């Protein structure tokens, strides 16, 4: 009886973990967070962790497109949502908003890392 209960609990735990990982807006690849498109994600030193806002708007957001969230998305596993100036939602990891870098052209690119000493790949 115990063995069957333990096995069932173990399977349920694995299924929950797999579902949780599938629902995450980003994943680790090559030591950095990447978006659903496989491209590197970045954080901006001027964003205050946990304040629920992004300071990269307008022309900044053109060069550094945010990892946008859908209206129905909910926080999960260290990922939270921040509100942008236009009212849209953006994903954050550990309280820091996440962005792509427009100049990265392939999934292997990390051209935005240490850009002007204020942009860093998310880890």
Residue, then its C-alpha position, 0 to 999 in steps of 0.5 A: x500500500x505504502x509503495x503504491x501511494x509513494x509512487x503515485x505521489x512521486x508521479x504527481x510531483x513530477x507532473x506538477x514540476x513538468x507543468x510548472x516548467x512548461x508554464x514559465x515565460x522563460x527557461x535556462x539555456x547556456x547559463x542564461x535565461x532565454x525567451x520562448x523564441x530562444x533569444x537571450x533575456x536581459x535586465x536593466x540596472x536602472x529597474x528597481x527589483x520588486x517595484x512593479x515597474x519598468x523604466x525602459x519605455x519609448x525609444x529604450x523599449x524599441x532597442x530593448x523589447x520587453x518580454x511581454x505577458x498576456x492579460x491572463x498570465x499569472x506569476x509563477x516560479x520566481x516570475x512576476x508581472x510588472x506594469x509598463x507605462x502604457x498599462x501593458x504587462x511585462x514579465x520579470x524574474x526575481x523582481x527585475x523586468x526582462x528584455x530582449x536586445x534588438x541587435x541579437x540576431x541568433x539564439x547564440x548572440x549575447x551582444x547586449x551583455x554589459x552594454x553601457x555597463x547597465x544591461x546584463x544577461x539574466x541568470 
